[in-house]
Amino acid sequence: MNIKEIQPEIYHRFEIILQKNKLSHAYLFSGGFGSLEMAIWLTQALFCDNPSKNLPCGICRSCRLVAENDFADMHLVEPDGQTIKTDQIRALQTTFSQSGFESARQVVIINGAEKMHVNAANALLKSIEEPESDIYIFLLTENENLVLDTIKSRSQIFNFPRQSEYLKEYLVGQGILPNVATIVSKLATSPEDALNMAQDSWFEDACRLIKKLSQLILEQPADSYLFIPNLLGRFKEKNQQKIAFSLLQIYLSDKLPDKKASSFLERTFKAQRMWSSNVNFQSSLEFIILDGMVNK
């Protein structure tokens, strides 16, 4: 994806930041759509051999190695399984205690920051608050509501809009039905991801089931609790369960500013955090409903 085309406003803001040499040392990129590409572009700017007004050329040795994730002073951290473990962050801290190989600078990109174990997040805080060397940290998340407040408070937050109209037009152009394209455009993080999702026969059934669940939650909470077993066979995999939470958030958001929808939406975010911390899928869904019934 061309970051300048899909996130023109954010690109322009960072263009000015780079030209004024005002890049901060810790950022949280929320939303997912183009955030990794932006982190890569900013890393290129930090290491480019032939920058123009502090902007990367994109073609020099350093820019090419960064784009290929083969640059010695750029460290890309992603979940090991379902979490980013404390050992992964501590290994970075050892690296950060030394100067970089190519220059004095080092960059770490944490993709899936909401999946950091609490201990891993706390270990990272020290590097953000008291960096031992010239470190730049880019934390990427699809949902900042799942990131610890202590991390958010110490980072510059940029929200990456999903560019739903861009994705919807792309999908319709690929022959996807408009109603399917509308939902997918609120979930996907790239055109490729969107097309794969829209063409998956599983996805249409998933939408039907979660829409029904959202209706029952708002209108008949007791029945929604009994409906949960119907979901378990269709949402077996972790990535499918993640989509279930996202769909539920979309359908509940469609009912805002209804107070009941707002309350259940807040509990859905909390349930997803529980699920991310290895509470099982069924129990997390039951929490949304039972907690809502108790506190209504």
C-alpha positions in Angstrom: 0.0 0.0 0.0 1.1 3.5 -0.7 0.9 5.3 2.6 0.7 8.7 1.0 -2.5 7.6 -0.9 -4.3 5.7 1.8 -3.6 8.0 4.8 -2.9 11.4 3.1 -3.7 13.5 6.2 -1.5 11.5 8.6 1.2 11.4 6.0 1.2 15.2 5.6 1.3 15.6 9.4 4.4 13.4 9.7 5.9 15.1 6.7 5.9 18.4 8.6 7.1 16.7 11.8 10.1 15.2 9.9 10.9 18.4 8.1 10.9 20.3 11.5 13.0 17.4 13.1 10.3 17.0 15.8 9.8 13.2 15.7 9.0 11.9 19.2 10.5 8.8 20.7 7.3 6.8 21.3 4.1 6.6 19.2 1.0 4.5 19.4 -0.6 4.0 16.0 -4.2 2.9 16.5 -6.5 1.6 13.8 -4.2 -0.7 11.8 -5.0 0.6 8.3 -1.6 1.6 7.0 0.0 1.9 10.4 2.8 -0.6 9.7 3.5 1.1 6.4 3.8 4.4 8.2 6.1 3.0 10.8 8.3 1.6 8.0 8.3 4.9 6.2 9.3 6.8 9.4 12.0 4.3 10.0 13.4 4.8 6.5 13.4 8.6 7.3 15.5 8.0 10.4 18.1 5.9 8.5 18.0 7.1 4.9 21.4 7.6 3.2 20.1 10.3 0.9 17.2 12.2 2.6 15.5 15.2 1.1 14.3 17.7 3.7 14.5 14.8 6.2 12.2 12.6 4.0 13.4 9.2 2.9 14.4 8.6 -0.7 13.0 5.0 -0.6 15.7 3.6 -2.9 19.0 3.8 -1.0 20.5 0.7 0.6 19.1 1.6 4.1 15.6 2.3 2.8 15.6 -1.0 0.9 16.8 -3.0 3.9 14.2 -1.4 6.2 11.4 -2.1 3.7 12.6 -5.8 3.6 12.8 -6.0 7.4 16.5 -6.7 7.1 18.0 -3.6 8.7 20.2 -4.3 11.7 18.9 -1.3 13.8 15.2 -1.9 13.2 13.5 -4.5 15.4 10.1 -5.8 14.5 8.3 -7.5 17.3 5.2 -9.5 16.7 3.1 -11.9 19.0 4.6 -15.3 19.7 1.4 -17.3 19.5 -1.3 -15.1 21.0 0.8 -12.8 23.1 4.0 -10.7 23.1 5.9 -12.3 25.9 8.0 -10.6 28.6 11.2 -12.3 27.3 10.7 -10.7 23.9 10.7 -7.2 25.4 13.6 -8.0 27.8 15.7 -9.1 24.8 15.1 -5.7 23.3 16.2 -3.9 26.5 19.5 -5.7 26.2 19.9 -4.5 22.7 18.9 -1.0 23.6 21.7 -0.8 26.2 24.1 -0.7 23.3 24.4 1.7 20.4 23.1 0.7 17.0 25.2 -1.1 14.3 24.5 1.4 11.5 24.3 4.5 13.6 23.6 5.6 17.2 19.8 5.2 16.6 17.6 2.2 16.9 13.9 1.6 16.1 11.5 -1.0 17.5 8.1 -1.6 15.9 5.7 -3.6 18.1 3.0 -5.0 15.8 0.0 -6.0 17.9 0.7 -3.9 21.0 -2.5 -4.8 22.6 -1.2 -8.4 22.8 1.7 -7.6 25.1 1.6 -9.5 28.4 1.2 -7.1 31.3 4.7 -7.8 32.5 6.0 -7.2 29.0 4.2 -3.8 28.8 5.6 -2.8 32.2 9.1 -3.8 31.0 8.6 -1.6 27.9 7.6 1.4 30.0 11.1 1.7 31.4 12.5 1.9 27.9 9.9 4.6 27.0 10.5 6.6 30.2 14.3 6.2 30.6 15.8 5.3 27.2 19.4 4.2 27.5 20.2 5.2 23.9 18.6 6.9 20.9 15.5 4.8 20.6 12.3 5.3 18.6 9.3 3.0 19.5 6.3 2.6 17.3 3.4 0.6 18.9 0.8 -0.6 16.5 -2.7 -1.7 17.5 -6.0 -2.2 15.7 -7.8 -1.2 18.9 -6.3 1.2 21.4 -9.0 0.3 23.9 -7.1 -2.9 24.4 -3.8 -1.2 25.2 -2.8 -0.5 28.8 -3.5 3.1 29.9 0.1 3.4 31.2 1.4 2.7 27.7 -1.0 5.2 26.1 -0.2 7.9 28.6 3.5 7.8 27.6 3.0 7.7 23.8 1.9 10.1 21.1 -1.3 8.6 19.8 -2.2 8.8 16.1 -5.5 7.3 15.0 -5.4 5.7 11.6 -9.0 5.8 10.1 -9.9 2.6 8.4 -10.7 4.5 5.1 -13.9 2.5 4.8 -15.1 4.3 1.7 -11.8 3.6 0.0 -12.1 -0.1 0.8 -15.8 -0.3 0.0 -15.3 1.2 -3.4 -12.4 -1.2 -4.0 -14.5 -4.2 -3.0 -17.5 -3.2 -5.1 -15.1 -2.8 -8.0 -14.0 -6.4 -7.4 -17.6 -7.6 -7.7 -18.5 -7.8 -4.0 -22.1 -7.0 -3.0 -22.4 -3.5 -1.4 -23.9 -4.8 1.9 -21.0 -7.2 2.4 -18.5 -4.6 1.3 -19.9 -2.2 3.9 -19.2 -4.6 6.8 -15.9 -5.8 5.5 -14.6 -2.2 5.0 -15.1 -1.7 8.8 -12.9 -4.7 9.6 -10.1 -5.1 7.1 -6.7 -3.5 7.5 -5.7 -3.6 3.8 -7.4 -4.1 0.4 -5.9 -7.6 0.2 -7.3 -8.5 3.7 -10.7 -7.0 2.7 -11.0 -9.1 -0.5 -10.0 -12.3 1.2 -12.5 -11.7 3.9 -15.3 -10.8 1.5 -14.8 -13.9 -0.6 -14.7 -16.3 2.4 -18.0 -18.1 2.6 -17.6 -18.4 6.4 -17.8 -14.6 6.7 -21.4 -14.2 5.6 -22.6 -16.8 8.1 -20.5 -15.1 10.8 -22.2 -11.8 10.2 -25.6 -13.3 10.4 -24.9 -15.0 13.7 -23.3 -12.0 15.4 -26.0 -9.7 14.2 -28.6 -12.0 15.8 -26.5 -12.0 19.0 -26.4 -8.2 19.1 -30.2 -8.0 18.6 -30.8 -10.5 21.4 -28.3 -8.7 23.8 -30.3 -5.5 23.4 -33.8 -6.9 23.4 -33.7 -10.2 25.2 -30.5 -10.6 27.2 -31.6 -13.9 28.8 -32.2 -15.5 25.3 -28.8 -14.1 24.1 -27.1 -16.1 26.9 -28.8 -19.3 25.6 -27.8 -18.3 22.0 -24.0 -18.4 22.7 -23.6 -22.2 22.3 -24.8 -21.7 18.7 -21.7 -19.6 18.0 -19.0 -21.9 19.3 -18.9 -24.3 16.3 -18.5 -21.4 13.9 -15.9 -19.5 15.8 -13.3 -22.1 16.7 -10.1 -20.4 15.6 -8.6 -17.4 17.4 -8.8 -15.2 14.2 -12.5 -16.1 13.8 -13.1 -15.2 17.5 -11.4 -11.9 17.0 -13.7 -11.1 14.0 -16.7 -12.0 16.2 -15.8 -9.4 18.8 -15.2 -6.8 16.0 -18.5 -7.6 14.4 -20.3 -7.3 17.7 -18.7 -3.9 18.3 -19.9 -2.8 14.8 -23.5 -3.9 15.3 -23.7 -2.4 18.8 -22.1 0.9 17.6 -24.8 1.1 15.0 -27.3 1.5 17.8 -25.5 4.4 19.5 -26.2 6.8 21.2 -28.7 4.3 22.9 -27.5 4.0 26.5 -28.1 0.3 26.6 -26.0 -0.2 23.4 -23.3 2.0 24.9 -23.1 0.0 28.1 -23.0 -3.3 26.3 -20.4 -1.9 23.9 -18.1 -1.0 26.8 -18.5 -4.5 28.2 -17.6 -6.0 24.8 -14.3 -4.1 24.8 -13.6 -5.4 28.3 -14.6 -8.9 27.3 -12.2 -8.8 24.4 -9.4 -7.7 26.7 -10.2 -10.7 28.9 -10.2 -13.0 25.8 -6.8 -11.5 24.8 -5.6 -12.5 28.2 -6.6 -16.1 27.5 -10.1 -16.2 29.1 -11.9 -18.6 26.8 -14.3 -17.3 24.1 -17.5 -18.6 25.6 -16.8 -17.2 29.1 -15.9 -13.8 27.5 -19.2 -13.6 25.7 -21.1 -14.7 28.7 -19.4 -11.9 30.7 -20.9 -9.3 28.3 -24.4 -10.6 29.0 -24.3 -11.6 32.6 -22.4 -8.5 33.8 -24.9 -6.4 31.8 -27.9 -8.2 33.4 -26.5 -7.7 36.9 -25.6 -4.0 36.4 -28.6 -2.9 34.3 
